[in-house]
Amino acid sequence: MTLALVTTGAAPSAHAATPAPAPAAAVADTTPAIVSAANAFLATLTTAQKTAVQYAWTNTTQRKKWSNLPQGLYTRTGLMWGNLTAAQQNAWLAVMQVTLSPEGYQRVRQEWAADDKLVSGGGLLYGQKYYWIALIGTPSATTPWQWQWGGHHVTVNATVSGASVALYPSFIGAQPGTYTGSTGSTVTPLGDIWTSAYSLVSSLTTAQKAQAVRGSTYIDLLYGPGQDTRAPLYEGVAGSALTAAQKTQLLTLISKYGNLVNAEDAATRLAEIQATLDQTYFAWYGPTTSTGAAYFRVTGPRVIIEYSPQAMGGTAANHIHGIYRDPQNDYGSAID
């Protein structure tokens, strides 16, 4: 499908301007703790494992080497989760915990655990053991480096440079989208994201929906793996055309991704996005009902978010691909 660039005119005077971002509360720099955890992880490894997991910062191929495809369709490099000891695994989880927020860490763990519900076969390998870790550059509180973790349906690329952490691009997906967890409870890793997006599209007026809704059925990702240089597509309803309440809803949706990172970096991240909210667009493909079989995209100067149901593997709403990018800061390009 060829998508046309669609823009909206000036916001009606009844619509509130985007409020200026509130000053971020003082939060301690998280970078030293991330560096300490990364070095503690490295200390658990054998010499051979250290060689396998570490790459030079100049290795741009490895920095961009990631995919949502399962093992068997895509060959990853680094250290495979299933080959690590329990002590090594716990040391790596500590890196993720200090880099991510509690909310972000829980979301990633739930997405990851979903892969255990899939059955390997035909050369395709599913499950938590088939996820990979790589470190690009040397963990440092002053010079840039990146940690990379991922596999089928979830990948996090974390670039650390001084006091800044950038989690883009990352793949935020899940299959199955809903499953029974180890305690018997129902787990829906992306359920709050869908609820937030549906709340926003439901709040739109007829005129706003005419801008936002671009098609009657969901579409695939535009900004997935390998699409690092694709230009942002500004289509849908602009933030400038939203009411103050709707802008708050849009920010709430974006915060589901912005708050993946620790509190210090999330505050900076959300302030960047809020400052350009009027130039940020919300687009929808699919029915405006609560079925979950719809695609949405948020595109702005500082953010690209995609949520895309997938037809293969059963009910589309139970198989979600998702992207989180920053057009100005993917792979930490603005901070490294």
C-alpha positions in Angstrom: 0.0 0.0 0.0 1.3 3.4 -0.9 0.7 5.9 1.9 0.3 9.6 1.1 1.7 12.3 3.3 -1.2 14.1 5.0 -1.0 17.2 7.1 -3.5 19.2 8.9 -4.0 22.9 9.0 -3.7 25.3 11.9 -5.4 24.2 15.1 -8.8 25.8 15.7 -8.6 28.6 18.3 -10.8 26.5 20.7 -8.0 24.0 20.9 -5.5 24.6 23.7 -1.8 25.1 22.9 0.6 22.5 24.0 1.7 23.4 27.6 5.4 24.0 28.1 7.1 20.9 29.6 7.4 21.1 33.4 10.9 21.2 34.7 12.1 17.7 35.4 12.6 16.9 39.1 16.2 16.3 40.1 16.9 12.6 39.9 20.3 11.0 40.5 22.3 10.1 37.4 21.7 6.4 36.7 24.7 5.8 34.4 27.2 4.9 37.1 24.8 2.1 38.3 24.3 0.8 34.8 28.1 0.8 34.2 28.6 -1.0 37.6 26.0 -3.7 36.7 27.5 -4.2 33.2 31.0 -4.7 34.7 29.6 -7.1 37.3 28.0 -9.1 34.5 31.3 -9.2 32.5 33.0 -10.4 35.7 30.9 -13.6 35.7 31.9 -14.5 32.2 34.7 -16.8 31.0 37.4 -15.4 28.7 35.6 -17.0 25.7 32.3 -15.6 26.7 33.7 -12.1 27.0 35.2 -12.4 23.5 31.8 -13.5 22.2 29.8 -10.7 23.9 32.0 -7.7 23.4 32.3 -5.7 20.2 34.1 -2.5 19.3 32.2 0.8 19.4 33.2 1.3 15.8 31.3 -1.9 14.8 28.3 -0.2 13.3 27.1 -3.5 11.8 26.7 -5.0 15.2 25.1 -1.9 16.6 22.3 -2.3 14.1 22.1 -6.1 14.1 18.7 -7.0 15.4 15.4 -8.5 14.3 12.0 -9.6 15.5 12.3 -12.9 13.6 12.7 -16.2 15.6 15.9 -18.1 15.7 16.1 -20.1 12.5 15.1 -17.2 10.3 17.6 -14.8 11.7 21.2 -15.4 13.0 22.1 -13.3 16.0 25.5 -12.9 17.6 26.8 -12.5 21.1 25.8 -14.7 24.0 22.6 -16.8 23.9 20.5 -16.6 27.1 20.0 -20.4 27.3 23.8 -21.0 27.4 24.4 -18.8 30.5 24.5 -20.0 34.1 21.9 -18.9 36.6 24.5 -16.5 38.1 25.3 -15.0 34.8 21.6 -14.6 33.9 20.9 -12.9 37.2 23.8 -10.5 36.6 22.4 -9.6 33.2 18.9 -9.0 34.6 20.5 -6.6 37.0 21.8 -4.5 34.0 18.3 -4.5 32.5 16.7 -3.6 35.8 18.9 -0.5 36.5 18.6 0.7 32.9 14.8 0.3 32.6 12.0 1.5 34.9 10.2 -1.0 37.0 7.3 -0.6 34.6 9.5 -1.1 31.6 11.3 -4.1 33.1 8.0 -5.8 33.8 6.7 -5.2 30.3 9.9 -6.6 28.7 9.9 -9.6 30.9 6.2 -10.3 30.1 6.8 -10.0 26.4 9.8 -12.3 26.7 7.9 -14.9 28.7 5.2 -15.0 26.1 7.7 -16.7 23.7 7.7 -19.8 25.9 4.0 -20.3 24.9 5.1 -20.9 21.2 6.1 -24.3 20.0 9.3 -24.7 18.1 9.3 -26.6 14.8 10.3 -26.6 11.2 13.6 -25.1 12.0 12.2 -22.2 14.0 13.2 -22.0 17.6 11.0 -20.2 20.2 11.3 -19.7 23.9 13.2 -17.5 26.3 16.4 -19.4 25.9 16.8 -18.0 22.3 17.5 -14.4 23.2 20.9 -12.8 22.8 23.1 -10.3 24.6 25.8 -8.1 23.1 27.9 -5.2 24.4 29.2 -2.7 21.8 31.9 -0.5 23.3 33.3 -0.6 26.8 30.9 0.2 29.7 31.8 3.7 30.7 30.2 6.7 32.6 31.8 9.1 30.2 32.2 7.6 26.7 29.3 6.1 24.7 28.6 2.4 24.5 25.5 0.2 23.9 24.0 -2.9 25.3 21.8 -5.0 23.1 19.4 -7.7 24.1 16.6 -9.4 22.2 15.1 -12.2 20.2 11.7 -13.0 18.8 9.2 -10.1 19.3 11.2 -8.0 21.8 14.5 -6.2 21.4 16.1 -3.4 23.4 19.0 -1.3 22.1 20.2 0.8 24.9 22.9 3.5 24.1 24.5 5.0 27.2 26.5 8.2 26.8 27.4 10.2 29.9 24.3 10.9 31.8 22.0 10.0 28.9 20.4 6.7 27.9 18.6 6.2 24.6 16.4 3.1 24.1 15.8 3.4 20.4 15.2 1.6 18.2 13.5 -1.1 20.3 10.9 -3.7 19.3 7.9 -3.9 21.6 5.7 -6.8 20.6 4.2 -10.0 21.9 2.9 -13.4 20.8 0.6 -14.5 22.3 -0.7 -11.1 23.3 -2.5 -12.7 26.2 -1.5 -15.8 28.1 -1.7 -17.5 31.5 1.3 -16.7 33.7 3.2 -18.9 36.1 1.0 -18.0 39.0 -2.2 -18.7 37.0 -3.0 -15.0 36.3 -3.8 -13.6 32.9 -0.9 -11.6 31.4 -1.4 -9.1 28.6 2.0 -7.4 28.1 0.7 -4.7 25.8 -2.9 -4.4 27.1 -2.5 -1.0 28.7 -1.0 0.3 25.5 -4.0 -0.9 23.4 -6.4 0.6 26.0 -4.7 3.9 25.9 -4.7 4.1 22.1 -8.3 3.0 21.9 -9.3 5.6 24.4 -7.6 8.3 22.3 -9.2 7.3 19.0 -12.6 7.0 20.8 -12.3 10.6 22.0 -11.9 12.0 18.5 -14.6 14.0 16.9 -16.0 13.1 13.5 -13.7 15.7 11.8 -10.7 14.5 13.8 -11.3 10.9 12.9 -11.5 11.9 9.2 -7.8 13.0 9.7 -6.7 10.2 12.0 -8.3 7.0 10.4 -6.3 6.2 7.2 -7.7 2.8 6.3 -10.3 0.2 7.3 -7.8 -2.6 8.0 -4.6 -2.8 9.9 -1.2 -2.6 8.1 2.3 -3.9 8.7 5.2 -2.0 10.3 6.8 0.7 8.3 9.7 1.3 10.7 10.8 -2.3 11.7 14.2 -3.9 11.5 16.3 -2.6 8.6 14.3 0.6 8.2 16.7 2.8 10.1 16.9 5.4 7.3 13.2 5.6 6.4 11.9 9.2 6.8 9.1 9.9 9.3 5.7 9.8 7.7 3.6 12.6 9.1 0.0 11.5 8.6 -3.1 11.5 10.7 -4.4 14.0 13.1 -1.8 16.5 14.4 -1.3 17.3 18.1 -2.1 20.9 17.2 -5.6 19.8 16.3 -6.3 18.1 19.6 -8.0 19.6 22.7 -6.0 19.9 25.9 -7.6 16.7 27.2 -6.8 14.8 24.0 -3.2 16.0 24.2 -3.0 14.6 27.6 -4.3 11.3 26.3 -1.7 11.3 23.5 1.0 12.0 26.0 -0.3 9.2 28.2 0.0 6.8 25.2 3.5 8.0 24.4 4.5 7.6 28.0 3.9 3.9 27.8 7.1 3.8 25.7 8.9 6.8 27.1 8.7 5.3 30.6 10.4 2.1 29.5 13.6 3.7 30.6 14.6 4.6 34.2 13.0 7.7 35.8 15.9 10.1 35.2 16.0 9.5 31.5 12.2 9.1 31.1 11.8 12.6 32.4 14.1 14.0 29.8 12.6 11.9 27.1 9.0 12.9 27.8 10.0 16.6 28.0 11.5 16.3 24.5 8.3 14.8 23.1 6.0 17.2 24.9 7.9 20.2 23.5 7.1 19.0 19.9 3.6 17.6 20.6 1.8 20.0 18.2 3.9 18.6 15.4 3.3 15.0 16.5 0.7 13.0 14.5 -1.6 10.1 15.5 -2.7 7.7 12.7 -5.1 4.7 12.8 -5.7 1.8 10.4 -8.6 -0.5 11.2 -12.0 -0.5 12.9 -12.4 2.1 15.7 -13.9 -0.6 17.9 -12.4 -2.4 20.9 -11.5 -5.6 19.0 -7.8 -4.9 19.1 -7.3 -5.7 15.4 -6.2 -2.2 14.5 -2.8 -0.5 13.8 -1.8 2.8 15.1 1.2 5.1 14.7 2.6 8.1 16.5 5.0 10.2 14.4 6.7 13.3 15.6 10.1 15.1 15.4 11.3 13.1 18.4 9.2 9.9 18.3 7.9 7.1 16.1 5.7 4.4 17.7 4.0 1.6 15.8 1.5 -1.1 17.0 0.7 -3.6 14.3 -1.5 -6.8 14.6 -0.3 -9.7 12.6 -2.4 -12.2 10.6 -0.1 -15.2 10.9 -0.4 -17.4 13.9 -4.1 -17.1 14.8 -6.1 -14.0 15.8 -4.4 -10.8 14.7 -5.1 -9.0 18.0 -3.1 -11.8 19.8 0.1 -11.3 17.7 1.5 -7.8 17.9 4.6 -6.2 16.3 5.7 -2.9 17.7 8.4 -0.2 17.2 9.7 2.6 19.3 12.1 5.0 17.6 13.5 8.5 17.9 14.1 10.0 14.4 16.9 12.2 15.9 18.4 9.8 18.3 18.2 6.2 17.1 21.3 4.3 18.3 22.1 7.3 20.4 23.1 9.3 17.3 22.4 12.6 19.1 24.3 11.8 22.3 27.2 9.6 21.3 
